Every structure is written in structure tokens, then in C-alpha cells.
Amino acid sequence: MTTSSEKTDLLAAFAEQRALLLITVRGLTDAQAGRRTTVSELTLGGIVKHLATGEEMWTRIMSERDGELPDGMLDTAQYRMAEDDTLPALLERYASAARATEEAVSALPHLDVSVPLPKTPWSPPEPEFWSARRILLHLIRETAQHAGHADLVRETLDGANTTAQR
């Protein structure tokens, strides 16, 4: 019996979370993806855009390990679907970010690699380090949390939900 590696298992769990999130945007138009359906500012397109941006940023942090804050990481526009954004383009960007993350994680010698975190306004004064494993788990958690948000936004939009669409 062959057992898979921790990297393989975590990347598979991450891929499953992404796939669940993507169910929420299945069959939508750009207008629907950009529509607010609750008192929150969240839209389905904005969620996809934020997750793509977040994955791009964290993959860069994990790969470069230079402790530098990636350009755009704190830009709040990443949470909104802009008028010139299209859902197909956002989905392609998300798929590209996923491929880059999988390649970066696969290239690591192990998940214990120490990664200096960039300085942010909420950072402690002393340098902070996470393992590549913790970064990957953070991305999985972030995706799962936003998949739940997306389910609520989609159900409010047209009654569809992930469980029924699986």
C-alpha cells in the first residue's frame, strides 16, 4: 500500500476547497457575479477575485521568502468585482493562481521551510515566521471560509446552493 505525502494530501484538500467554492459561481453571468445580495459588500465575483489575489500573494511570500510585502496585498479593491472585470477572466486568474501555488508547494523540499512574513500595520514589532505548512493551511482555511460566504451570497441570489449543485 502506498501512502501519499503530506504535500499531496494538503494540495488535494486545497483543490477540493477550491472546487466547492467554484460551484457557487457555476452558470452565472458577469452581472450576477457582481451583484450584492446581502447587506455585506461581498459579491461572488469579488470573492473569487480576493481568493485569487490572496493565493497569488501568499504563494509569492512562500516562494520568495524575502519578508517583503507584495504589491497590492493590502489593496482593498481585491474584494470587489470592478466594472471591467469579467467572471471568466477572474476564474482564469484563480485557476492560474492555483497552478502556481501547486507548483510552488511541490518545489519545496518540505513543508517545514521557514518563511518570514511581511510587515503589515497589524504585525508585531519583532519579525514573524510561519512554516510553508502554516501558509498552506491558512490558504485552505481562507478558501473554506469564503466558500461559506459564497454559498450564502449565491443562495440569496437565486436559491442555488453548493450541496444541491454537487
N, C-alpha and C positions, 0 to 999 in steps of 0.2 A: 504494500500500500504506500503510495506517495503522498506526502503532505505538502501543502503549498507553504510558501514563505509568508512571513508577516507582511511584507510589502504587497505581495499578491493579494492577500486577504483584505488588507485595508484599501487597496485600489479597487477591488471588487465591491466592497461596501460603499465606497465613494461613488462608483459608477451606478450602483443601484439607487443611491440617493438622487443623483442627477436625473436618472431615468424617471423616477417618481415625480420630481419637480417638472420635468418636461411634459408629463401627461396633462398638467394644468393648462398648458398653452396649446394643446392639440386642437387644430381646426379653427383657430381664432384669426380674425382679421387684425390689421395694424390698429384700427380704431378700437376694437375690443381690448387688445393688449395694452393700449394706453389709457383705458378708461378706469377712473376711480369708482369703486363700488361700495366703499365704506367711508367712515369719517377719516380714516387713515389716508395718507398721501400715497400709499402703496398701489402700484398697478402691476399687472403681470409682466409687462414689458420692462418696467423698472426693476422688478425683482431679478429677471434674467440678466439685465444689464449690470446690476450690482454684483450678482454672483460671478459673472464673467470678469468684471473688474477686480473683485476680491481675489479670485483664483489667479489671475494674471499677476497681481501684486505679491501675493504670498509665495507664488512659485518663484518669482524673481528674488524675493528675500531669502528663500531657502537655497536657491541656486548660487546666487552671488555671494552670500554670507559676508557682505561688506558693512552691514549695520546702517546702510543709507536708506532714507525714506524714499520709496519710488515716487516719481512724478505722478500726481493725480490721486494718490492713495487717500488723501483727506478731502478730495473734491466731492461735495455733496451732490453734484449733477449726476454722479453714477447711480443714484437712487431713482432717477426719473427717466422715463422714455421721452426723449426730445421729439419735436415735431418732425425732424428729418430722419429719425430712427425708424427702421422697419423691423418687424418681428423676424423675418428670415435672416436679416443681417445680424441681429442680436443673437439668434440661435447659432449662426455660423461662428460668431465670435466666441460664444460659450463652448462650442464643440472644439474650437481651436485651443482655447484655454485648457480644456480637459486633456487634450492630447499633449500639450506642453507640460502639464502637471504630471501626467503618467510617465512621460519621458524623463523628466527631472527626477522623480522619485526612483524610477528604475535605474538611473545612472548613479545614485548614491551608493556608497559602499555598504551602508547600514543606516537604520533609522535613528541611531544614537548620535548622529552628526550634530554638533552644537552650532546653533545659528544665532548670531547677535541680532536682537530686534532693533528696528529703527526707533529713534527718539520721536515721540509724539507729545502733544500737550498734556496727556494724562500719564505719561511714563514716570516711573520712579526716578529719582536723581541718579542712581547707580545704574550701570549697564545691565541689561537683562538678556538672558539667553534662553532659548527654547530648543528642544531637540527637533529634528525633522519629523519625528513621530508626532510630537505635540502639534506641530503646524498642520500636519495631515489630519489629525483628529479635530483640530479647530475648523478646518475647511469642511469636514464631514458634518460637524455639528451645525455650522453656519448654513450649510445647504439644507439639512433636515429642518432647521428652524424656519427657513424661508419657504420650504416646500409646504409647511403647515400654513404659513401666511397665504401662500399662493392658492392653496385649497379653499380657504375662506373667501378670497377675492373672486375666484372662479365660480364658486357655488353661489355667491351673491350676484354675479354677473348673469348667469344663465341656468343655474341649478345643477350644473355638472360637478362631479367630484371625482377625485382620483380613484377611490375604491370602486366606483361603478364603471370607470373607464379602463381599468387594468386589463 
